[in-house]
Amino acid sequence: MVGLRAWFDGLYCNPFRYVPRNVRVLDIGCGFGESLGYYEARGCEAYGVEADKNIRRVADKFGYNVHVGLFESDIYEPDFFDYVTMAQVIEHVVDPVETFKDVAKVLKSGGCLILSTPNAKGWGARMFG
């Protein structure tokens, strides 16, 4: 049961925990900024992109650096980020290949993209739809 509880708590599907301390990181699809707070608490220079305009209130309240809208590589300087995270976002983008190309433009040489996506045929999808 511990494994199931950890899954529900997001411990196994949370890509944020793989980002080391003190790096520059971009979270595409940052939601309400939970990841940005986590990264900043770990000494990271955190940036976010979120399509939902409601993030603006949260970003302003907590001082998060968030672009409201869709991710495009020209928002940031080339080779700017050490890490880019996308937690359950890639399945929502229109053109994943172009998105990956844009991510590659903003990642430093040797940088890392960390993403998660739900398994459409997994037991979670069968249980929760």
Secondary structure, 3 states (H helix, E strand, C coil): CHHHHHHHCCCCCCHHHHCCCCCEEEEECCCCCHHHHHHHHCCCEEEEEECCCCHHHHHHHHCCEEEECCCCHHHCCCCCEEEEEEECCHHHCCCHHHHHHHHHHHEEEEEEEEEECCCCCCHHHHHHC
